[in-house]
Amino acid sequence: MKAVLCKELGPPSSLVVEDIELAAPGPKQVLVEIKACSVNYPDTLIIQGLYQFKPELPFSPGGDFAGIVKEVGAEVKHLKVGDEVFGASGHGCFAEEALVASNMVFPKPPAMSFNEAASFLMAYGTSHHALKDRAQLKAGETLCVLGASGGVGLAAVELGKLAGARVIACASTDEKLELCKATGADETINYTTEDLKSRIKELTGGKGADVIYDPVGGDYTEAALRATAWKGRFLIVGFPAGIAKVPMNLPLLKGCDILGVFWGRFAQEESGANMQNTMELIQYFAEGKLTPHIDKEYSLEEAPHALQDMIDRKVKGKVVVVP
């Protein structure tokens, strides 16, 4: 079967597509025929050796998948051959087939397409964990989302509105902000043409945002932290713009919390809580309250282009690789 392979660490252009063979599933694994795999920013880091997880070479990137079960391991009881499923794996899914751990594989709701299912778990799982478990966002609070037009950002906008918050979406172009407005954002900030700190303060009557959701990093982190409300919560989700170094007197002066959000570790360490969150998200989808935005499809051979588009910040919502 064909797979996109990282045989040496480097940019997306160094990836190749080759035929490989997979072993039989282990006792707690399933073999999945991949129908779609979405692209996430960590995929661009893993192939360069810059992520927390460093798979042994060669490996296939891609960890947010949907497909059909082909084989199940001896100890797997909740899945059977022929089941339509979706799930998350650290890597291995930019391929026609993938071996994945069964505890991170879920039955796909019939109303959910394979593209939607492949775009669901990491984006919504991350944002739901961030807003519900870490920030404990409450109705009536103000949520400010940086990078709001990306996969996790749009998910945060939707989930923030579901929680009853007033949502301020921040992105780099007016086109991206139009998508955020269509997804439910109450206010928008173009942080390429507007001063982020001043606009957050202005839109909150000088109070600042109760919760900042930051999957961007770089200079935006300190600017947004300076616009955090008293006893606010600042969520560190990612840093494609760079890892920020902030003056640590700011949390003291604001009495605010800086909270790390690492959904992958949460899913491993607290599998029961993650399962409950996932079931809540599936219910929201079934009720028509969540709609993944699929921007574009790519073939396996085009996967390097998909990753480069992610690096170049050309992606709105989610993009998927379809074998």
N, C-alpha and C positions, 0 to 999 in steps of 0.2 A: 504494500500500500504506500501511497505517496505522503510525504511529510515535509514541512518547511523545517530546515535544520540550521541550527547555530553550531558550526564546527570550530569556529574561532571567535573570540569576543571582539565585538566591533559594531559598526553602524548597521542599519537595516540592509544596506547594499551588500553586505558580506554574507547574507543568508542565502541558502541554496535549497532547491526542491529535489529530493531524491526518494527512491524506493527503499523502504526498510521493512523489517519483520519485527513484530511484537511477540513477547512471550505470552504464555497463557496467564489468565488472571490469577493472582494470589488469593488466599482464603478470604480476604476482606476487600477484594478489588472487583471492578466490573470492566468489561471491554465494551466501549461505546462506539458505534458508527456515528461520526461527527456530521451533523447537518449544518451547523453554524457555530462559529466561535467569535465572540466580540473582541475588540482591541481595547486594552486598558493601558494607561500610562506606565505601570510597572513592567509591562512587556518590553517597552523601549529601554528600560534600565537593565533588565535581566540579561538581554543579549550583549550588553556592554560590561557586565560584571559589576554593576553599580547598585544592585538591589540587595535587600537583607538576605534573600535566598540566592544561593549560587549553585545551580544544578551542575552536575558533572557533564563535561562535553563528550560527545555531541548531544544536543537536546533540541526539542521543538518548543518554541515559545507558545503563548496562548493558554489561558486558564479559565475562561468564562464560556462555557459550552452548552450546546443542546444537541440531542441526537437520540439514537435508538439502541437499546441494550442488545448486544450480540452474544455475550457470555457473562456468567456470574461466578464468583468465587464460592467455595464450599460453605463458607460461614455467612453468606449474604442471604437474608431472609425477606427483606422488604422490597426486593426488585426481582424481576424475572425477564427472560429473553423476550424481546418484542416490545417491552415498555418504552414509551416515549418519555425522555427524562431531560433534566437540565441540572447544572451544578457548577462547581468551582474546583479547579486544580491549580497548583502553583505554575504548571507549565505542561506542555505535551499535546496541546489540542489544536494547533495549526496543522492539522493532519486529517486523513480520511478516517482514521480510527485512533482511539486513545485508551490507555489503561488508567483508571482513576480510582481513588479511594471511595468506597461505597458510602461512607458516612457523610460525604459532601455531594451526594447525588439524590435528587428529589424527583418524584413523578411530575411530569409536565402537565399543567392544566390544559384540557382539550381546546379551550378558547384561545390559548396563547400560541402564536406561531413559533417556529424554531428560531427565527431571527429575534423575536421579542424575548424568548426564553434565554437565549445566549447573551442577551443584553441586560438581564434582570438582576442576577444574584449579587455580583460584586458592587454594582452601582447603588442599587437600593439597599443591599445589606450593609454597605459602608455608611450610607447616609442615615439609615434607620438607627443603627447602633450609635452613631454620633449624636443625633438629635434626641433620641429616646433615652439611651443608657448613660451617655457621657454628659450631655448638656442638660438633660431633663427639661427640654423646651416646654413652655406652658402657653396656653391660649392667652392671647392679648399681648405677648411679648413681641419684640422686634428681632427678626433674624436677618442678618446680613450675609449673603452668600457670595464669596469671591469665585471667579472662574465659573460663573453660574450657567454658562451655556454648554459646559462639558458634561460627560456622563454622570459623574457623581454630583456635579453642581445642579443640573436639572432635576435629579432625583431629590436633592435637598430642597429645592424650590417647591416641588410637589408635596413632599412630606411635611415641610414647614407649614404650608397652607392647610394640610389635613389636620395638623396639630392646633390650628386656630391662630397662628402667628401672622404678624404683618411681615411680609418678605421684601427685602431690598436686594435686587439682583445686580451684581457687578460683573462686567465683562469688557473686552478690549475693542469691540466694534458695535456700531448701532444695529447692524444686521443680527449679530448674536443676541443683543438685548431685545430685539423684536421677538425672537424665539422664546426668550425668558418671559416676556409679557404674555405671550400666547399660552405659556405653561402655567401662568397664574401669579407671576410676580406683581406686587403692588406698585413698587417704585424701581427705577433702574439708575445705575451709575456707569458711565463710560470712563474707566480709569485711565484711558489713554489721553482723553481731552479734558477731564475734570479732576480736581484734587480729591482723592479718596477720603481722607480724614475730614476735610471740611464739608463735603457733601453728605457723609454719614451723619455728622453732627447737625447739619442743616435739616436733614429729613427726619431727624428724631428730636427736633426742638432743643438741641444742645445737650440732651441726655446721653446720647450714644446708643449703640445697639446692645441689646441684652445678650445676644449670642452672635458670635462671628464664626462662620464656617470657612476655613482657609485651606483649599487644596492647591494653592498656587505658590505661596512662599515668596522669597525674594524681598524686594523693597516694599511690596504690598503688605507684608506681615506687620511691620512696625507701624505703618500708616493706619492700618485697621485697628491694631491694638490700642493706639492712641485715641481711637473713637469708640472704645468699648465702654459700656455703662458701668456704674458702680455695682459691684457684685456680679458683673457679667461673666460669661463663659466664652473662652477663646479656643476653638477647636482646630488643632493641627492635624490636617488630613493628608497633605502632600506638599511637595516643593519643586515642581518643574522649573520655576523661575529661580531656584537656588535656596539653600538652607539659610534662613535669616538668623542674624545675631541681634537680639533686641536688648535695650536697657532694662535690667531687671528691677529698676525702681518703679516701672510702670504698673506691674501687677500689684505692688504694695500700695501705690497711690490710688488705684482704682478698686482695691479689694477684690480683684477678679481672679478667676481660675484659668490657667492654661492647661488644656486637656489634650493628651495624645489620643489619636484614633487609629487603631491598627486592627481592622476588621478580621484579617486573616488569622492573627494570633488569638483574637477573641473567639473566633469560630472553633479553634482547636482547644483552647483552654476552658471554654464555657459552652460546650456543644449543645447542652439542653436549652440554654437561653438563646443561642443562635437559632436553634430549631423553632422555638416559639416565635422569634422575630420573623423568620422565613414564612411561617404559616400566616402570620399577620399580614405580611406583604402580599402573599398569594391571595388572601381574602380581599385586600384592597383592590388588587387587579381584577378579581372576579366581579367586584362591585363597580368597576369602571372608574375607580379613583386614581389609578396609576396607568400611564401610557408611555412606554419607552419610545423615545424619538430615534428612529433609525435613519441616519444621514446617508449612508452609502454601503453598497456591497462590493467586496473584492474577491477574486479567485485565490486559490492557494499561491499561484504564481505571482499574483499581485500583492501578496501579504507584505513584502518589504515596503511597497508604496504606501500601504495602509499605516504601517508603523512610522514611516517618515512624515506622513500627513499629521499623525498624532504629535510628533516632535515639533513640527512647524506650526502647531496650533490651528490647523485648518479644519479640525473636526468639530461639528456641532452635535451634541448628544452622543450617540453611539454609532460606530461603524462595525461591520461584521465581515469575517472571512468565511466564504462558503465553498467547501470542497466540491 
